[in-house]
């Protein structure tokens, strides 16, 4: 059995990550990201059908997410 451990390997790395929850991204940066990948867009077809909780509730979203287009069937 194998497993991947994700996280800091040293105490210094941990200290550097502890302030991450305090980071606030500038609204202009968030707008630029949304222009590249609009909220609700699925980039990987494997993820289709999965709606992350933060996109399912308008109150949790930064802005209203437009409805997803229906998938074309061939």
C-alpha positions as CSV (number, residue, x, y, z in Angstrom):
1,X,0.0,0.0,0.0
2,X,1.3,3.5,-0.8
3,X,0.2,6.9,0.3
4,X,1.1,10.5,-0.4
5,X,1.7,12.8,2.6
6,X,1.1,16.4,1.8
7,X,2.4,19.1,4.1
8,X,5.5,20.7,5.4
9,X,8.6,18.6,6.0
10,X,10.3,21.0,8.4
11,X,9.3,23.2,11.3
12,X,10.4,26.3,9.2
13,X,8.1,25.2,6.4
14,X,5.2,24.8,8.9
15,X,5.9,28.3,10.4
16,X,5.8,29.8,6.9
17,X,2.4,28.2,6.2
18,X,0.7,29.1,9.5
19,X,0.0,32.7,8.3
20,X,-1.7,31.4,5.1
21,X,-5.3,31.8,6.5
22,X,-4.6,35.5,7.1
23,X,-3.8,36.1,3.4
24,X,-6.4,38.1,1.6
25,X,-6.3,38.3,-2.2
26,X,-7.0,41.6,-3.8
27,X,-10.3,41.8,-5.6
28,X,-8.6,42.8,-8.9
29,X,-6.5,39.6,-8.7
30,X,-9.6,37.5,-8.1
31,X,-11.3,39.2,-11.1
32,X,-8.2,38.4,-13.2
33,X,-8.4,34.7,-12.1
34,X,-12.1,34.7,-12.9
35,X,-11.4,36.0,-16.4
36,X,-9.0,33.1,-17.0
37,X,-11.3,30.4,-15.5
38,X,-14.8,31.6,-14.7
39,X,-16.4,30.3,-11.6
40,X,-18.2,27.0,-12.2
41,X,-16.1,26.0,-15.2
42,X,-15.0,22.4,-15.2
43,X,-11.5,22.0,-16.6
44,X,-11.2,18.2,-16.2
45,X,-14.0,16.1,-17.6
46,X,-13.4,13.6,-14.7
47,X,-14.7,16.2,-12.4
48,X,-18.0,16.8,-14.2
49,X,-21.0,16.2,-12.1
50,X,-19.2,17.3,-8.9
51,X,-20.2,20.7,-7.6
52,X,-17.9,22.0,-4.9
53,X,-19.8,23.2,-1.8
54,X,-18.5,26.7,-2.2
55,X,-20.0,27.0,-5.6
56,X,-23.4,25.5,-4.6
57,X,-24.3,28.2,-2.2
58,X,-24.7,31.8,-3.4
59,X,-24.0,33.1,0.1
60,X,-20.6,31.3,0.1
61,X,-19.6,32.5,-3.4
62,X,-17.7,35.7,-4.1
63,X,-20.2,36.4,-6.9
64,X,-23.2,34.6,-8.4
65,X,-22.3,31.6,-10.6
66,X,-24.1,31.4,-13.9
67,X,-25.8,28.0,-14.5
68,X,-23.7,25.4,-16.2
69,X,-24.5,24.6,-19.8
70,X,-25.9,21.1,-20.5
71,X,-23.4,18.6,-21.7
72,X,-23.5,17.7,-25.4
73,X,-24.1,14.1,-26.0
74,X,-22.8,12.4,-29.1
